[in-house]
Amino acid sequence: MPELPEVETMVRGLRPEIVGRTIIELEFCACTRRPIQVSPSPGKFRKQVAGQKITGVWRLAKRVVVELADAQFIVIEPRMTGLMLVSEPPTPEHRRLCWHMAPKRGKCSSFEFWDRRGLGTVRLLDSDRMEEVRNVLGPDALRMSTDDWKQQLSRTSRPIKVAMLEQKLIAGIGNLYASEILHEASVSPKRSSQRLTNKQLSAIQAATQRILKEAIQYEGSTLGDGTYRNALNKDGGYQNKHQVYQKEGEPCQRCAAGVVRRIVQAQRSTFYCSKCQR
C-alpha cells in the first residue's frame, strides 16, 4: 500500500537517524517466506556497502533512496507491504535486510527492510543506473503544476483515475490517494484524461497538493490490515481523514446527498461519490 505520503514519512523517519552514519555490515535476515527481489547478489551487495558512509536519504516517487558516499544508491521499493524501519519490526519472521551501522550515542544501531508479502525490491545502483530509474518516471505528483498535469494527461485517453496510477505519467500516486484526490476535486474517476477542462485540471492539482501534504503531516494511512507503519513502527493517522476510500455504501461526508460507490478500473477498486463526481 505505501504511496507517496507513506514513503515520504519513512524517509523523514530514517533521515535523522542514519545520515552521516557508516554501514558496518549488511545482514540478509533468515526468512522462510516468499523471497524479495535483491540486486546484486548478497555477497556482492555486502561487500559494496560495507564501510560506506550514508550521505543522504530521499524519496523518488514511491521508492526510498539511501545515497552512499561512493556515488552508489540503495533503492528500496516497498510496493504493497514493505516498510523501512529504525525500530523493532511488526513481526520478526518478515525481516528481510538489516544494515548495521557504527554506534552513535542516542541513535539507532541499524535500519532495515521488512516485507510481509515479499513483493518489494532492494537494489544497489550506480549513478548511471540511478539516472535510468529517474528517466522512466513521470514528474513527481507533489511538484506538479496545473500545466504539468495538462501536459502529462494529454498523452492518454484513459480514464483519469487509471492514468493517475501510471507512474510514467505521474509519479507517486497510488490507488488510495487517487480516489481521495478526485473526490476532493469533484471529478469523475471515469472521465477521459483528454476531456478534462482547465478548471478540472486546476482542481486536481490543488487537491493533490492539499491531500498529499496533509497525509504526510498525519504520517500516512494505516488501513484495517495494519500493514503500514512508520519508521518507528507506529500507525499513521490519515486513515481517519478518508472521505471515500473503502467507504462503499456510506453517505458522502461532503455533500450528504450522494452515496459512495465502488467500481473496478484496471483491476483496482475505485471509490467515488455518486453525486459530487458525476
C-alpha positions in Angstrom: 0.0 0.0 0.0 2.8 2.6 0.6 2.2 5.5 -1.7 3.9 9.0 -1.7 2.8 10.1 1.8 3.8 6.8 3.4 7.2 6.6 1.6 7.9 10.3 2.4 7.1 9.5 6.1 9.5 6.6 6.0 12.2 8.9 4.6 11.6 11.5 7.2 11.9 8.9 9.9 15.1 7.5 8.5 16.9 10.7 7.7 17.8 12.0 11.2 18.8 8.5 12.4 21.1 7.3 9.6 22.5 10.3 7.5 26.2 10.7 8.3 26.5 7.2 9.7 28.8 4.4 8.4 27.5 1.0 7.4 29.5 -1.8 9.1 27.6 -4.8 7.8 24.6 -5.8 5.7 22.7 -8.7 7.1 20.4 -10.8 5.0 17.8 -11.9 7.5 16.8 -15.6 7.8 13.3 -15.6 6.2 11.3 -18.6 5.1 8.6 -16.5 3.4 8.4 -15.5 -0.2 11.8 -14.0 -1.1 12.1 -10.4 -2.2 14.0 -9.3 -5.3 17.5 -8.2 -4.4 20.3 -7.0 -6.7 23.2 -7.6 -6.8 23.8 -10.9 -5.2 24.0 -11.0 -1.4 27.8 -11.4 -1.3 28.4 -8.6 -3.7 25.9 -6.3 -2.0 27.5 -6.9 1.4 31.0 -6.1 0.0 30.0 -3.0 -1.8 28.2 -1.3 1.1 30.5 -2.3 4.0 32.4 0.8 5.2 30.3 3.2 3.2 29.1 6.5 4.7 25.4 7.4 4.2 25.3 10.9 2.7 21.5 11.3 2.1 18.1 9.8 2.3 15.4 10.9 -0.1 12.2 9.8 -1.9 11.9 9.0 -5.6 8.2 8.6 -6.4 7.3 5.5 -4.3 10.9 4.5 -3.6 13.2 5.2 -0.7 16.7 6.1 -1.8 19.7 5.8 0.5 22.7 7.6 -1.0 26.2 6.5 -0.2 29.5 8.4 -0.3 30.9 6.4 -3.3 28.0 7.6 -5.6 26.0 4.4 -5.1 22.4 4.3 -4.2 20.4 1.7 -2.2 16.9 1.9 -3.8 14.1 0.3 -1.9 10.7 -0.1 -3.5 8.2 -1.2 -0.7 5.3 -1.9 -3.0 2.3 -3.4 -1.2 3.6 -4.3 2.2 7.2 -3.2 2.6 8.4 -1.0 5.4 11.7 0.8 6.2 12.3 0.8 10.0 14.7 2.1 12.6 13.0 0.2 15.4 11.7 -3.3 16.2 9.7 -4.7 13.2 6.0 -5.6 13.5 6.9 -9.3 13.2 10.4 -11.0 13.3 9.6 -13.6 10.6 9.2 -11.0 7.8 12.5 -9.2 8.3 14.5 -9.1 5.0 17.6 -6.9 5.1 19.3 -5.1 8.0 22.0 -2.6 7.7 24.1 -2.4 10.8 25.9 0.9 11.5 28.8 2.2 13.6 27.5 3.2 17.0 26.4 6.7 17.7 25.0 7.9 21.1 21.3 8.4 21.1 20.8 6.9 17.6 19.6 3.6 16.3 22.2 0.9 15.7 20.6 -0.3 12.4 17.9 0.2 9.9 16.0 -2.5 8.0 13.6 -3.5 5.3 10.6 -5.6 6.4 8.1 -7.1 4.0 5.1 -9.3 4.9 4.2 -10.4 1.4 7.6 -10.3 -0.3 6.7 -8.0 -3.1 9.3 -5.4 -2.5 12.6 -4.9 -4.2 16.0 -3.7 -2.9 18.7 -2.7 -5.4 22.2 -1.2 -5.3 22.7 1.1 -8.3 25.5 3.2 -9.6 24.9 6.8 -10.9 24.1 5.7 -14.5 21.6 3.1 -13.5 20.1 5.6 -10.9 19.6 8.0 -13.8 17.8 5.3 -15.8 15.3 4.8 -13.0 14.6 8.6 -12.9 14.1 8.8 -16.6 11.3 6.2 -16.7 9.2 8.1 -14.1 6.9 11.0 -14.8 7.0 14.2 -12.8 6.5 13.9 -9.0 2.9 14.4 -8.1 3.8 16.7 -5.2 5.7 19.1 -7.5 3.4 19.3 -10.5 1.8 22.5 -11.6 -1.6 22.6 -13.4 0.3 22.9 -16.7 2.3 19.8 -15.9 -1.0 17.9 -15.3 -2.4 19.2 -18.6 0.8 18.1 -20.5 1.0 14.7 -18.9 -2.7 13.8 -19.3 -2.8 15.0 -22.9 -0.8 11.8 -23.7 -3.6 9.4 -22.8 -7.3 9.0 -23.3 -7.6 6.6 -20.4 -10.0 7.4 -17.5 -8.3 9.9 -15.2 -8.3 7.5 -12.2 -6.4 4.9 -14.3 -4.0 7.5 -15.7 -3.1 8.7 -12.2 -1.8 5.3 -11.3 0.6 5.2 -14.3 4.0 6.1 -12.8 5.4 7.0 -16.3 2.8 9.8 -16.4 2.6 10.9 -12.7 4.9 9.5 -10.1 3.9 8.8 -6.6 0.1 8.4 -6.5 -1.4 5.1 -5.8 -4.9 3.7 -5.6 -5.9 5.1 -2.2 -4.9 8.8 -2.8 -6.2 8.8 -6.4 -9.7 8.2 -5.2 -9.4 10.8 -2.4 -7.9 13.4 -4.8 -10.6 13.0 -7.4 -13.3 13.3 -4.8 -11.8 16.5 -3.4 -11.6 17.8 -6.9 -15.2 16.8 -7.8 -14.1 14.9 -10.9 -15.5 11.6 -12.0 -12.9 8.8 -12.0 -14.4 7.6 -15.3 -13.8 10.9 -17.2 -11.3 10.7 -20.1 -8.0 12.3 -19.3 -8.0 14.2 -22.6 -11.5 15.6 -21.9 -10.7 17.3 -18.6 -11.4 21.1 -18.6 -8.8 23.6 -17.4 -11.0 24.1 -14.3 -10.9 20.4 -13.5 -7.2 20.2 -14.1 -6.6 23.1 -11.7 -8.9 21.4 -9.1 -7.0 18.1 -9.4 -3.7 19.9 -9.0 -4.9 21.8 -5.9 -6.5 18.6 -4.4 -3.3 16.7 -4.9 -1.2 19.2 -3.1 -3.6 19.5 -0.2 -4.3 15.8 0.3 -0.7 14.6 -0.1 0.7 17.2 2.2 -1.9 16.6 4.9 -1.4 12.8 4.6 2.4 13.4 5.1 1.5 15.6 8.2 -0.5 12.7 9.6 2.3 10.2 8.7 0.3 8.3 6.1 -2.6 5.9 6.3 -2.7 2.6 8.3 -5.6 0.6 7.0 -7.6 -2.2 8.7 -4.9 -4.9 8.0 -2.4 -2.8 10.0 0.4 -3.4 7.4 1.6 0.2 7.0 3.7 1.5 9.9 6.1 4.5 10.0 9.8 4.2 10.6 9.3 3.9 14.3 6.7 1.1 13.8 3.8 3.3 14.7 0.4 3.8 13.0 -0.2 6.6 10.6 -3.2 8.8 11.2 -4.6 9.9 7.8 -7.0 7.0 7.6 -9.3 8.9 9.9 -9.5 11.7 7.3 -10.5 9.5 4.3 -13.7 10.7 2.6 -14.4 7.9 0.1 -11.7 5.2 0.2 -13.2 1.9 1.5 -16.5 3.7 2.4 -18.8 2.0 -0.1 -22.5 2.4 0.7 -21.9 5.3 3.1 -23.3 8.8 2.6 -20.8 11.3 1.1 -19.4 13.3 4.0 -19.1 16.4 1.9 -22.5 16.7 0.1 -24.6 14.3 2.2 -26.8 13.8 -0.9 -24.7 11.2 -2.7 -23.6 7.7 -1.7 -20.1 6.4 -2.0 -19.9 3.8 -4.8 -17.2 1.2 -5.7 -16.3 0.3 -9.2 -13.3 -1.6 -10.6 -10.9 0.2 -13.0 -7.8 -1.6 -14.4 -8.3 -4.3 -11.8 -8.2 -1.8 -8.9 -11.1 -0.6 -6.7 -12.2 3.0 -7.2 -14.4 4.8 -4.6 -16.3 7.9 -5.5 -19.5 9.9 -4.7 -22.4 9.3 -7.0 -23.5 12.9 -6.8 -20.3 15.0 -6.3 -18.4 13.2 -9.1 -21.0 12.8 -11.9 
